[in-house]
Structure formats: structure tokens, C-alpha cells
Amino acid sequence: MMRPTTQFKHRSFTFCVLILAVAALLWLGLRESSPKYRYDLATIEPFKQWYQINWHNQAVGRASVELLEQGDQYTVIEDDFMEGRVQGRRFQFRYVRELYFANQAPYELLGGRLYSEEPQLRVETSFINDEELTVTENRNDKSYRKTLPPVDYHLSDYIMVSSLIEQSVSIPAGTFDVKSLNTRSFEVETSHYQVLKPKSSQSYIALQQKHPNNEISWHRLSKEGQPKLHTFSNGMEYVASSRQVTLSPEMQSDLYLNSGVAVDKPLGGANNIQSLTLGLQNGRLDWFEHYPTVTINDDQQTIQLKPGSRYKASSEDIVSIGKGATKRLNPIARELALEAVSKSNNDWQKVETLVSFVYGYLNYQPVPAGFNIDDILDNKIGDCTEYAQLLIEMLSAAQVPAREVNGLVYLGDHEKRFGGHVWVEVLVDGHWIAVDPTWNLTQVTSTHIPVAINLDGADFSKTNDRFAFRVEEIHYKGETTDQTKRL
């Protein structure tokens, strides 16, 4: 028989055990009933999301975003692979971005690795973010090293959009800002997001993102914050997939031609056109109205273009030019430019000389790669982008302000469409004048249609296959007014 004291102790112990068990069950129940968020840093787990990359309604690549926990850090891996045919040639591209974050609060950025492989160009970069940011770059077997201020960037910034959506009780409204890391300049930038008004029975959250360079893109996310679709203004889109997609590049049409804008009738030789009036089918005039040399007719919904492009520079342009006057120039480009213009008597003669020089110096070859001036001079090849970059660099050396112009140009009667093109504006005697080093032109044609300056301006690129030009009127050089061709 158990003594009373022993019985009391035993019962007390049993009672305490029962209390602890009940408390544990209650705690577990509360834990199970509390929502577990995928994008909450307190409970985040490794994941991998696949995407199919489309461009102008063609599958051109695959991508993935992966989160790993490795030792004392989280690793984010973005891996994009694209393949396509551009102007008859097949190209492959790969871009990998790895970001390393501490796995304890505040989950700060520790460093990272960047890798890109493009036609004629391979770049591998590593960086360490400590008391200063140390960057080491290997670019086509040439090594560079630089030191920059440290960046204040965290894993919470990287997942913020999904986290905000996931933890919202109802569909969020309004606007919010999110920090992102620019791994070209290694600066932390801010994007502005706006929640778009949902349509009836809409099962996703729609967002519009204004990037630091003013480009606009659009997102669709599930109500749990998972990305479903990201559409860019250049026609590129990332569509979420449950697995790695399989590509069929042999089924693609030419990506350059497919991205152009059709015109309903042949125009003939571009150099022979005195004036050209185009109507817009399923387009908007505000894509062009920011540019002074394009004449807009709101009533008839047309644009009119003439050879040459010359207009007075604004005071803001002059201030902007002054701020960029200290830019460091490539020494080879500088030496070539100064030698070429040594006998020029004025700025316009410098322009004529350097347009002709660049036209003869580079061999035209489609190069859809991120060439910088060093790469252009090393390879001596390029398409319109490289021609424009080299001309701007050499004009700067010759102390002639210049800037890049993005737009469209007629590809000829065999294609019967306009394609993307890049040319240059030079500032001479207080006026911006358009020149085209790719075509060796110091007066652009009537088929050069500017739609942006330095990638700013109208959101022209977010078009679809239905957008086209309709020829309303053509006037050829040498014709009288009575001979003007109306269509």
C-alpha cells in the first residue's frame, strides 16, 4: 500500500504531465491553424519555379528561379536560356544570376555570381558585399576589378512582391515601391508597382511595374503570391510552368522579322521618298507624338514623315549634356576619332567624317549581344546598335554631343514591313540632327520612324501582330504635286 505522501506526489506529477500535454496540444493546434506563408522569411523553404519564355507569340526559351538553403546562407538562382533565329542565323543565349543572402535576420546580401553567354561574348562576374563591394569581371578572357560602396539589399526585398500579395487578407489596392538590385551598376533601385483594378471573376492579382528606367511591365500573380505571368514592353513574356519546357527552335519564324510592323503596300526605294503618310491599324498616335519631326493628324489618325530630321534642342537637353561631359572615353576610340577629324573645320564636318568612318570600320553582322565599346573595337563587327554606340563614343571624343535614337525603318519591298532600328542624333548649332552610321547617311530617310530617345518615351514596343501601318500617301522625289501617289 502506497504511503499518503507518495500517493500525493504521484498524483501531482500525473496532473502536471496532463497540463503540459494539453498545453502542447493547444500550441500545436494554434500552430497548425496559423497560416504558413511560402514567402515568409520565418518559414520559407527551398523552391524552384519554371517558366517558358515567349517573344511575340513564339516560344524562345526557358527560365527558372530557385531558392536554396546552403550552410549559413540562402542562394537565389535565376537561370534563363533562349534560342532563336535572327536574320537567318541561329543564336543561343544564357544568363545566370546567383545572389547569396545570410540565413539569419536581417538576411542581408553577402555576394553573388553573374554569368552570361551570348554570340561572341562570354562574361563571368563575382562580387562580395562587405564593408565595400568588390567586383571581379572576366569578359572574353579579359579581367577587370573594381571597388564600389556596399549595397543595402536583403532577401526580404527580393521576395517582397509575392510576400505582400500572399499575406493580404483581400485583393490589395493602391501602389507600393519595391527595391531591386541592378547587377550592371551594382546600385539598389526602386520600382513602382500599381495594383490594377480586377475584372469580374478574375482569379489572379494584376500589377503594373514602372522600372527605374521608366520601362513598364505587367505581372499576374496567384492570390497566394506565386508568379504566373510577367510581360515586358518589348513583347517578351515569362509564363509560369510546372516543369522544364522543351523548345523547338526549328519551328520558329525569324525573330527579327516577326517582331516588325507590317505595311499594306510596297513603298519602293526609301531614298527616293520625299514624304510618307501612314495610317495606324490598331495602333495609337501617342506612340509617336513625343517626337518633334513626326507630324500627327489626330482627325485622320495618321503620321507624316519627311527626309531628314532636324529640330531645336531644349534647355533640358543642354543641361543634360553638360552633366555627361565628364564621361570616361575608350582610349582607342578617342585616338581613332581625333585622328579622323584632325582636318575637319567645324562640328558638321566632324559628323560627316565620323559617320563615314564607322560605316567603313565595322563589318555588319547581326550581334544580339551586350557588346560594350571594348567588345566592339575588339571584334569590329556589329549591327545597328554597335554602329550607333561606336559613333556616339567617337563623337564624344570629338566634342560633338550625340545620343541614341530607337525606332523603325523600312526593310524593303521583299519584306514589306518595318523592323526595329537604332540610329544617332547629333547636336550641331543648337539643333538635333539625325544620322545613320549603319546606312552611311547624314540625312535619314522618310522611312526612319523614331519612337523613343534613349529607350524612354512611348510604350511603343508593347504591340501585337495586329498592329500595322496603312499607306495613305507617298510623294517621291522629282514628282510634282499632281503626281503624288494616294493610296
FENBEL-V375299 format. One record per pair of residues at least 4 apart in sequence whose ideal C-beta (glycine too) atoms are under 6 Angstrom apart, sorted by the first residue. I is the first residue (numbers start at 1). J is the second residue. D is the distance in Angstrom with one decimal. If there is no record, write none. Layout:
BEGIN
i	j	d
I	J	D
I	J	D
END
This chain:
BEGIN
i	j	d
2	6	4.9
2	7	4.9
36	43	5.5
37	166	5.3
37	167	5.9
39	159	4.7
39	162	4.4
39	163	4.1
39	166	5.2
39	225	5.4
41	107	6.0
46	67	5.4
46	68	5.4
46	69	5.7
47	67	5.4
48	64	6.0
48	66	4.2
49	65	5.0
50	64	5.2
50	241	4.4
50	243	5.8
50	244	5.4
51	63	4.3
51	238	4.3
51	240	5.8
51	241	6.0
52	59	5.8
52	239	4.8
52	241	5.2
52	245	4.4
53	60	5.5
53	61	3.6
53	63	5.7
53	82	6.0
53	238	5.9
54	59	5.7
54	237	4.9
55	60	4.7
55	235	5.6
55	236	5.1
56	235	4.7
56	258	5.2
56	259	5.0
58	252	5.5
60	82	5.2
60	84	4.8
61	81	5.4
61	82	3.4
62	81	5.6
62	245	4.8
63	80	4.4
64	79	5.1
65	78	5.4
66	77	4.5
67	76	5.7
68	75	4.5
69	74	5.7
70	75	5.4
72	103	5.8
73	100	5.1
73	103	5.5
74	101	4.6
74	103	5.2
74	155	5.9
75	100	5.6
76	99	4.5
77	98	5.2
78	97	4.4
79	96	5.1
80	95	4.5
81	94	5.0
82	93	4.5
83	92	4.8
83	247	6.0
83	249	4.8
84	252	5.7
84	255	4.5
85	90	5.1
85	252	5.7
85	254	5.4
86	91	5.7
86	255	5.3
86	256	5.0
86	366	5.2
86	368	5.7
87	256	5.2
87	366	4.6
89	366	6.0
91	119	5.2
91	368	5.8
93	118	5.2
94	117	4.6
95	116	4.9
96	115	4.3
97	114	5.5
98	112	5.4
98	113	4.4
99	112	4.6
100	110	4.5
100	111	5.0
100	112	5.7
101	107	5.1
101	109	5.8
101	155	4.2
102	107	5.6
102	108	5.3
102	110	5.9
106	154	5.7
107	154	5.0
107	155	3.9
108	154	5.5
109	129	5.0
109	153	4.5
111	127	5.5
111	128	4.4
111	129	5.4
112	127	5.6
113	126	5.0
114	125	4.2
114	183	5.6
115	124	5.1
116	123	4.9
117	122	5.1
118	369	3.7
119	369	5.2
120	369	5.7
120	379	5.8
121	369	4.4
123	139	4.9
124	138	4.8
125	137	4.5
126	136	5.3
127	135	4.6
128	134	4.9
129	133	5.1
129	150	5.5
129	151	5.8
132	147	5.4
132	150	5.8
133	148	4.4
133	150	5.1
133	151	6.0
133	186	5.9
134	147	5.6
135	146	5.1
136	145	5.1
137	144	4.5
138	143	5.2
148	186	5.4
151	188	5.3
153	157	5.6
153	181	5.0
153	188	5.3
157	179	4.4
159	163	5.2
160	178	5.0
161	178	5.8
162	166	5.9
162	225	3.7
165	205	5.3
165	221	5.2
165	225	4.1
166	224	5.4
166	225	3.2
168	172	4.6
171	198	5.9
172	195	5.3
173	195	5.5
175	194	4.9
176	193	5.3
177	190	5.1
177	192	5.7
178	191	5.3
179	188	5.4
179	190	5.8
180	189	5.6
180	191	5.8
181	188	5.9
182	187	5.1
182	189	5.2
189	212	4.0
191	209	5.4
191	211	5.5
192	210	4.4
193	207	5.3
193	209	5.4
194	208	4.7
195	207	5.9
196	206	4.1
196	208	5.8
198	202	4.3
204	220	4.7
204	228	5.9
205	221	4.8
206	220	5.7
207	219	4.2
208	218	5.6
209	217	4.9
210	216	5.8
211	215	4.5
214	456	5.5
215	233	5.6
216	233	5.4
216	459	5.5
217	232	4.8
218	231	4.6
219	230	5.4
220	228	4.5
220	229	4.1
221	225	5.8
221	227	5.6
222	226	4.5
222	228	6.0
227	240	5.9
228	240	4.9
229	239	5.6
230	238	4.4
231	237	4.4
232	236	4.4
233	459	5.3
233	461	4.8
233	462	4.4
234	461	4.5
241	245	5.4
253	258	4.9
254	258	6.0
260	417	4.3
260	418	5.5
260	419	4.2
261	418	4.6
262	417	4.6
262	468	4.4
263	416	6.0
263	469	4.3
264	470	5.3
265	471	4.6
265	487	5.9
266	413	3.9
266	416	5.7
267	410	5.7
270	410	5.2
270	445	4.2
270	447	4.4
271	445	5.9
272	476	5.3
272	477	5.4
273	446	4.3
274	475	4.6
274	476	5.9
274	477	4.8
275	306	5.0
275	475	4.4
276	305	5.0
276	446	4.4
276	474	5.7
277	302	5.3
277	304	4.7
277	472	4.3
277	473	4.1
278	303	5.5
278	469	4.5
279	302	5.0
279	470	3.9
279	472	5.1
280	301	5.9
281	468	4.5
281	470	5.4
282	466	4.5
282	467	5.0
283	467	4.9
285	289	5.7
285	296	5.4
287	451	6.0
287	458	4.2
287	460	4.3
288	294	4.7
288	303	5.3
289	296	5.2
290	457	5.0
290	458	5.9
291	450	4.8
292	311	4.2
293	309	4.5
293	311	5.8
294	303	5.3
295	304	4.0
296	303	6.0
297	302	4.6
302	472	5.5
305	446	4.7
306	446	5.7
307	443	5.9
307	445	5.8
307	446	5.3
308	443	4.6
309	434	3.6
309	444	5.5
310	431	5.3
310	433	5.0
311	432	5.7
312	431	5.6
313	317	4.3
313	427	5.8
313	430	5.7
313	432	5.5
321	401	4.6
329	334	4.7
329	396	5.9
329	397	5.3
330	373	4.5
330	393	6.0
332	377	5.3
333	373	6.0
333	393	4.5
333	394	5.4
334	397	4.1
337	394	3.7
337	397	3.9
337	398	5.1
340	353	5.5
340	357	4.9
341	350	4.4
341	353	5.4
341	398	4.9
344	349	3.9
344	350	4.5
344	353	5.6
345	349	5.5
347	400	5.2
347	428	4.9
348	428	5.3
350	398	4.8
350	400	5.5
351	426	5.1
352	442	5.5
354	394	5.1
354	395	5.9
355	435	5.2
355	437	5.0
355	442	5.6
357	361	5.8
358	387	5.8
358	390	5.2
358	391	4.7
358	437	4.2
359	437	5.4
359	440	4.0
362	380	5.8
362	382	5.3
362	387	6.0
363	381	5.0
365	381	4.4
366	383	5.1
367	382	5.2
367	383	5.6
371	375	4.0
371	376	5.2
371	386	5.6
373	393	5.3
376	382	5.7
376	386	4.9
376	390	5.3
382	386	2.3
384	421	5.4
384	422	4.4
384	438	4.5
385	422	5.0
387	437	4.4
387	438	4.4
388	404	5.3
388	422	4.7
388	424	5.1
391	424	5.3
391	437	4.5
392	402	4.6
395	400	4.3
395	402	4.2
400	426	5.7
401	427	4.0
402	424	5.4
402	426	4.8
403	425	5.4
403	454	5.9
404	454	5.7
405	423	5.2
405	425	5.4
405	450	5.2
405	453	5.9
406	422	5.7
406	452	4.3
407	421	6.0
407	449	5.1
407	450	4.2
407	451	4.8
408	418	4.0
408	449	4.4
409	421	3.9
409	447	5.7
409	448	5.4
410	418	5.6
410	447	3.6
411	415	4.0
411	417	5.9
411	419	4.8
423	436	4.2
424	435	5.4
425	432	4.5
425	434	5.3
426	433	5.5
427	432	5.9
428	433	5.7
434	444	4.5
435	442	5.0
436	441	4.2
436	444	5.4
444	448	4.0
451	460	4.2
452	457	4.2
453	457	5.9
463	467	4.2
471	487	4.8
473	486	5.2
474	485	4.5
475	479	6.0
475	484	4.6
479	483	3.9
END
